[in-house]
């Protein structure tokens, strides 16, 4: 693939701005971490909304897009399709979508389970999994995370991006190096890693980070990986 062909895929423009509106007692706000899947002519976008207690639950909106890239119709779920867990669980303060794949006849939604830390901005996050047959009604597959802090990732794991490969599955994710108090305020340091699995549920990883920090960079996160023919691309924020 030559550079001109690659550039064709790299040009984006805004065609629509979406702000969900819910006039109810829970006072939902935000539309955080949009996670999309294409279903026939509908693009279904999952996102997290915060309730009046600042706890995030997952909703979705369907966007019908015509051949001229015009939004023809928007349908939004009126109730969350995934809610926070019980007190003391890995997702008691928030569930946030991050990646969705279809395997066989089922849809697997990988989401972030979130817990508040003892002091702002400290927090704890885990990678969890929900499953659905119709991509509308999801059920948490386990009460526990499928991937959490471990000997290789002692401080933080979050924002997974799952991809099907010939040998199984890869997960690009964010891993924390430390929380450190600087001038009285906690600051984090994190980078990207890759984990591998043969069954979508059990993951192996290492201590190796994917990228080197450039000058003035201190954090790298939220990976998104895809392939176009033989070319591989990894998007991330820093």
Buried (B, 14 or more C-beta within 10 A) or exposed (E): EEEEEEEEEEEEEEEEEEEBEBEEEBEBBBBBBEBBBEEEEBBBBBBBBBBEEEBBBBBBBBBBBEEEEEBEEEEBBEEBBBBBBEEEBBBBBBBBBBBBBEEEEEBBBBBBBBBBEEEEEEBBBBBBBBBBEEBEEBEBBEEBBBBBBEEBBEBBBBBBBBBEEEEEBBBBBBBBBEBEEEEEEBEBBBBBBBBBBEEBEEBEBEEEBBBEEEEEEEBBBBBBBEEEEEEEEBEBEB
